[in-house]
Amino acid sequence: MLENMVKEIVYFAAIFIAILSFVLIGTCKYNSVFAQGDKVQASIVYGASSLTDTAYSPNPIEASINQTVVWTNDDFTFHTVTSGSAGAADAGKAFDSGLASPTALSSQGKTFEHTFNTPGEYPYFCTLHPAMVGTVIVT
Ligand SMILES: [Cu+2]
C-alpha cells in the first residue's frame, strides 16, 4: 500500500518535471529565435516630402545591437534613407538606400533594410528632400 503510494508520487513528479522542462525549453528557444529574427519596422510616411522630423516613423527608431531596421516607402514619391546629414563628407557611408541601386526606395511599397552591429546614434536623411531627417538609436 505504502509502496504503491510512493510509486504514484514518483510517477506524477516525473510527469510534472517533464512538462515543466518542456515548457521552459520551449520558451527559451522561442525567445532567442524571436530576438534574432525580429526586425524593427519603420515607415516613410505618406506626404513625407513636405515633412521634417516626422517624415520617418517612428523617430527615433530604437534597435538592439545586431538588429535589422526595415524602412518601407509608404509615400507616393521617391525617397532615400541615407546615413549622416546633408552635405556632410561621410553622408551615405554607413548605409544608403541609394538612387539607382536595387534597394532604391523609388516607389510605394519598396523596402530598404540595414543591420546595426554597433551601438550608437545614427542620424540619416533623404538626399532628394534633405529636410527629411531621422535617427536610429542602437543599444
Ligand atoms: Cu525624400
Boltz pocket constraint, residues with backbone or C-beta under 6 A from the ligand:
constraints:
  - pocket:
      binder: B
      contacts: [[A, 48], [A, 49], [A, 78], [A, 79], [A, 80], [A, 126], [A, 127], [A, 128], [A, 129], [A, 132]]
      max_distance: 6.0
